[in-house]
Amino acid sequence: MKKAELALRQELIACCQEMNTNGLNQGTSGNISARFEDRMLISPSATPYDQMEPEMIASVDLNDASGAWEGPLKPSTEWRFHHALLRERKDAEAVVHAHPTYCTTLAMARKEIPSCHYMIAAFGSTNVRCAGYATFGTEELSKLAIEAIEDRTACLLANHGMIAVGESLAKAMWRAVELETIARQYYLSLQIGGPVLLSEADIADTMNSFSGYGLQDAKGKKKS
């Protein structure tokens, strides 16, 4: 195994563990994937994160839609939308899927998240859509998710959870946390009459400002 692949597998496991530590997810219901060359590395199905080892991460050919994998454990049951996103979205290097409380609450009500806060711009437009419902792990759910996240970097899944993509694992995790934060704020604002929404121009201004904004590493260098 190449050193770069091993490092990515280790980072993927760390992100899975972080999801449960920061409350983004519970148990093994979430899953994370990342692109490595022409393959998708994805967390295995029903495997506790604290027991996960690098060699347990499933590897799937991004050019093979059958889902055939390499590794001792089968990939997450949600491999289909992970695979489709990494295959079709050149801006997506990693995908985070989880069932955070407030995102899932809104998804259960089948509510999108509107322009209630300027940080909605972090997801590419004036709202985060909610995809229609389909049984988990199915091709139908994958198609609905791909449609909902088109021209966006996140979406909700009806009666299910959320998806966020990023230019790196760190950026995908950052967006997932930001999405749950806005979902919580939006939910709470609904309890006092609902938010005053920002205009398309307001969000456009924010998106322009984001052009010089990004995650930074410990040395202060911008990360994609």
N, C-alpha and C positions, 0 to 999 in steps of 0.2 A: 504494500500500500504506500502510495506517495505521501511524503510528509505533509504536503498541502491538504490532501484529502483527510488524513488523520486529524489534522488541526481543525478542519471544518466539521468533522464528525464530533469532535470534542466540544466545539463551540455550540453545535446543535443540541447536544445533551445538556450543556449548561443553560441554554435558553429554555429547554423543556422544564428543567428544575426551577428556573427563575419564574416561569409562569405560575407555578404553584406557590412559590414563596411570596410573590407579590399579590396573590389573590386573583390573578387573571384567569386562572383555571383551577379545577378541582379534580383530583384523581388522575386518571389517564384519558380523560375525554378529549383533551386537546391534542394537536399534532403539528409538527413543524417540518418543513422541507427546505432544501437549499440546492442550488445548481452547482455541480462540479463537472466542468468540461461538458460532455454531451450526456451526462447522467443526472438523475435526481436522487439525492440522498434524503431519506424520509424516516421519521421515527416509526418504530415497529408498532404493530397493533397490540393493545392491552398489556403493555409492559410498563411496570412502575418506573418512573423516571430515576429514582434513586438507585435502581438496580441496573440501569442501562449502561452498557459498555460500547465503545466505538465500533467493534465488530458486529454488534447487534443491529446497527443502522442498516436498513434495506437500501439497495441501490437499484434504480430502475432506468432503463434506456429511454431517454427523452424522445427518441425517434421511433419507439415501439409503443403503440397505443394499447397493446394487449394487457399491459400491467405485469408482465413477467419480471421477476426480481431476482437479485443475487443477495445471498445472506442467509443466516440461520433462521431468521424470523420473518414472517410476512409483513408487508408494509401496512400502515394505517388503513383502515377501511375507507378513509376519505382520500385515498391516493389519487382518485380521478380528477378532482378539481385542482389539487396541487400540480399534478402532471400537466393538465391543460394550461394552467397559468404560466408555469415555467417554460412550456413548449411554445406558447403563443405570444407571451409578453416579454419582449426583449428588455424592458425596464425592470423586470422582476427577477431577482436573484435568490429570493427567499420568500416563503409563504408561512404565515402564522395563522392557525385556526384554534379557537378556544371558545369556551362557554362562560365568559365573565358575566357577573350578575346583572349589571345594568344594560349592557348590550343585549343580553338574552331576554331581559324583561321587555325591552322595546320590541325585540324580534317576536316575542310571544304575542304582542299586541299588533304586530305587523306594521310598526311605525318606522318610517325613515327618520334620520336625524337631519333637520334643516339647518339653515345658517344662523344658529343660535349663538355662536361664538366664532371669533375670527379664526380660531385654530381648525375650523372645518376645512379651511383652505389646504391644510396639510394632506388632505385626501383627494385633492385634484379638482374640486368644483364647489358648488354651493350647497351640496347635500351628500349624505351617505345613504344610498338606497337600501331597501330591504328586499331581498330576493324572495320569490314565491317558495312555497313549501314542497318538498319531496323527501322521500325516505332517505336517511343517511346512507352514504356510500354508493348511491346510485348514479348512473349516467345522467338521469333527469336532473338530479340535484346539481351535478357539475355544470350542466348547461344553464340552469337558472342562475347559478353563482357567477359564471362567466359573463352572462348578460348584465347582471346587477353591478358588477365591478368594472364594466367597460368604461374607459376614460376616467377611472377612479383608482385609488390605491387601497380601498377598503369597502366592505359591504357587510350588511347584516344578513342572516339566513333565518327566514321565518320559522318560529317555534324551535329554534336550534341554537344559534350563536353568531359568531362573526368570523371574518377573514380579513387579514391585512397583508399586503405585499410590500417588499422593499428592495432597494438596490444592494442590500447586504442583510445578513441576519440581524445585525444591530439596528438597522433602519426599520426592518419589518417589526421587530419587537417594540421599538420606540413608537411606531404608529399604532400598534395594538394597544399599548398603554394609553396613548393619547385618545384613542377612540373610546375606550372604557371610561376615561375621565370625562369626556364630553357627553357620553351617554348618561353618566350619573348626574352631571350638571343639568342636562336637558330634562331628565326625569324629575329632578327636584324643582326645576322652574315651572313644570306643569302643575305642581301642587299649589302654586301661588298665582295662577292665572295664565301661565305660559310666557315664553320669552318674546321680546321684541326682536324680530329677525333682521339681520344685516342684509343690505342690498347686494345685488350682483356686482355693482361697482365697488362696494366695500371689500368684498371677497377678492375681486380682481386686484385691488390695491395690495391686499395682504399677500396674494400669490406673487406679485412683483417683488415685494419686500423679501419674500422667502428665497429669492434667487441668490442672495448673499448669506443665507442662513443654513446651517447644517449641524449634525452631530460633531462633536470634537473628541479626539482621543486624549489621553493623559498628558500629551505633550502640546496640546492646543492646536493640533492640525485638524483641519476639517475632514470628516469622513463622509463618503457618499451615502 
